[in-house]
Amino acid sequence: MVYKQKALEVSAGLLSSKEVRSNYYVNLTLNSYARRGNYWIWSAEFQRRTTDYKQWKLPLENYLGEVGYSVQLLSDAKKFITLNAGLTGVAGYEVVNRGDSLLSDGALLLNKGGFIFGTGGRLSLETYLSDTVVLLLQGRIRVLWGTDLEQLRPSSGIGLRVNF
């Protein structure tokens, strides 16, 4: 956690407890450490969820960019284990049913893809596995506008960060 040190983080997680293999996210983040264990967040994320329609599962995909700041809340004396909270701004694009408006049974899908934006919060428990590798457990929540679907989107995940 050296001032102005950079880190690359890869994380993945679940958007829902149902249908785990089709409700997930993958995130790539660049962090820049500030003072006192705080850091800046710049990330790109892909989310894939499904929603039920009759006997089919309709895919919902989000491509998101995120910028924010994370503050260290608690840590041990050597900062081996830390608890951080972050606040972010989110923007991206949402694709519903791969852009197809016509469903298999002839029904017309009124929800269309489009640009989405909002804010997010995260709580992460971080521990060092070595001098440069950090293991993360994250709980996140996002509030998104510009969508016809759920505005409140919680998620949980695990990740690895490499400091360089």
N, C-alpha and C positions, 0 to 999 in steps of 0.2 A: 504494500500500500504506500509506495513512495510517491510523493507529490509529482504530478505530471507523467507518471508511469502509465502505460497503455496495457490493455488486456483484451483478449479475444475470447468470447464466451459462446458456447454452443449449448442449447437446451432444447428439451422436448417435453411434452406433457399432454395431459388430458383436458378436454373441454367439457366432458360429461362423463358420468359414471356408467351410462348405458352405451352399449356398442363401442367398446374401447377402440377397436381397430379402425373405426370410421369417424371418430371424434377426437382429433389430435391437433397439435401444433408443433412446428419446428421453427426455432428462432436462432438467428446469428446476431450477436451483439458486439459492438466495440465499446469498451469502457475507458475512461480517462480519469485517473484518480485525482481528487482534489485534496484538501487538507483534512486531517482528523478522521480518515477512513471513509470519507464521502466520495462519491464518484458520479461522473456524467455518463449517460446512457444514450447510445445511438444504435438502433436495431432494425432489422428486417425480419419479417415473420410470414410464414405460410400457415393458414389454418384450414382444416377440412372437417366439416360437420355434415351430418345427415339429418333430415327431418322426414317423418312418416307421412305418406299420402297413400291411402288405401293399402295395398299390399307392396307398394314400392317405397324405396328410400331415395329421396331427392338429395343430390349433393349440393352443399353450400360451401364455397371456397372464398377465403379472404386473403388478400395480399396487402400487408400492412407495413408501414414505416412508423417508427416511434422514437421520440426524443424526450429525455427527462433527466432527473437528478435523484440520486439515492443518498439518504442520510443514515449514518450509523447510529442505531439506537442504544445497543448494548454490546459489550465485548468483554472478554477476559483481559487480564493485564498485558499479555503478549499479543493480543488480537489474533489468537489462533482460531477462535470461534466468535463470529459476530452475527448480530441481528440487524438487518437494514430495512428501511422503509423507503419506497420511492414513489414519485409522482411523475407521470409522463403525459405527453400529448400524442395522439394517435391519428393517423390518416391513411387511407388506402382505397382499395377497390374490392367490391364484393361481386361474386358471380353466382347466380342461382341456377341450378340445373344445367350447368355448362352453357348457359346462354340460350337454351331452347325454351321457348314459350309454350309450345305444344307438347302435352304429356302423352304417354302411350295410349291412354284411353280416350283421347280426343279432347280432353279438357284443356282450357287455356289458362296458363299460369300468369297471374296478374303481378306477382312480385318480380321485379326486374333487378338486374344487377346495376351497380352504380357506385359513385364515390361515397365513402363513409368517413367520418371523423369523430373524434371524441377525446376522452381522457382516460387514464388508467392509473391504477395503484398497485403496488406490489409489496410484499413482505417476504424477505429472503433470509434464510439461515445459511451461513457460509462458513466453511472450515477448510483449512489448508491441508492438502494431502502431501505436499512437498513445498519447497521454497517458491515454486512458480505456479503450481496447480491447485485450484480451489474447487471444492465440491459445493454445489448449491442446491438447496431445496426451496422452491418458490411457491407462494400462493399469490394469485393475481386476480384483479377484477377490472373490467373495462366497461365504460358507458359509451355507446356509439350512437350517433345520429346519422341520418341519411339512409337508414335501412328500414325495410318493411318488416324485418324479423326482430328477434330479441334484441333489446337495447342493452340490457345488463348481462354481461358475459363473464362468469367466473372461470378460472382454470387453475390447475396445479401442475407442477413439473419438477424436473431434475436437470441439472446441467453441470458442465465443466468449464472453468475459466483458466486460461493460460496467460500469465503476466509476462510481458517482455519489455 
